[in-house]
Amino acid sequence: MTISGLGIVGGGQMGQGIAQLAAGAGLEVRVVEANKELLQRALEGVAKNLDKLVQRGRLPQEKKAEILKRVKGSQGLEELAGTEIIIEAVSEVEPLKLEIFRRLDSVVSASGGQTILASNTSSIPITRLASATRRPEKVIGIHFMNPAPVMELVEIVCGLKTSPETFQKAQELAKSLGKTVVEVKDYPGFIVNRLLMPMLNEAMYVLMEGTATREAIDKAMTLGTHQPMGPLALADFIGLDTCLSILETLHKEFGDARYRPCPLLRRYVEAGWLGKKSGKGFYTY
């Protein structure tokens, strides 16, 4: 399959990364945000990320201009009618995602109903998101890792009613963007976050209980297990609110105490300390 256009709902960190990646691969991209301010921030974010590549000598200036021409913005989902694939990349809040899928279903059904609706969710079951539509066979999970332009892996998650054709098209899209695909069954957290989040959560418990400082915890894991980033620094990079949402989903779905969010994590999120994106989390940025 060769697609020419991609819609992205949500212009946060992940939406910006997916837009940059897709436009860099030659696709026409339309990013939808809720209001003018958020949309402007999203488009500026893509431009800033490209500027960093230019400054590092990894992207010619003229190539940056070409990529930006392929990224358009909109405040209305209606602008995505007729788009071949739409990826939802909003916050990891289930009611919000369900509402977006309901609205997208109406938009794409009015234009012929052939559009694939995908979610970049990192933990919410795809079957549940698909239930908000009248076309669950065309709903799938395409979970990019963060940062999307850099990380090689994409998890593709089929709901119970996702068709083989939808999976094939999603896989071809991911591969056309230079990604390696792993197929995952529709269980909360999929592979990466189901394994990763308990480790990050346990690191927070270790800090909360006073076993070691944040620096010692991260140094122990980077030097002791050859991880490129310590768990607390990684949680800050992901976003502590996102970590909390994923852990809450895992805890709710599996009912297992190992997924119970650390109280320190809840406290930080309540304080607005969300990590790198807010300027403060376990570390100050």
SULSULKA-V649947 format. One record per helix or strand. SS is the DSSP state (~ for helix, > for strand). FROM is the first residue (numbers start at 1). TO is the last residue. If there is no record, write none. Layout:
ss=SS from=FROM to=TO
ss=SS from=FROM to=TO
//
This chain:
ss=> from=5 to=9
ss=~ from=13 to=24
ss=> from=28 to=32
ss=~ from=36 to=55
ss=~ from=61 to=69
ss=> from=71 to=74
ss=~ from=77 to=80
ss=> from=85 to=88
ss=~ from=94 to=110
ss=> from=116 to=119
ss=~ from=126 to=130
ss=~ from=136 to=138
ss=> from=139 to=144
ss=> from=153 to=158
ss=~ from=164 to=176
ss=> from=180 to=184
ss=~ from=192 to=208
ss=~ from=214 to=225
ss=~ from=231 to=238
ss=~ from=240 to=254
ss=~ from=257 to=259
ss=~ from=263 to=270
ss=> from=275 to=275
ss=~ from=276 to=278
ss=> from=280 to=280
ss=> from=284 to=284
//
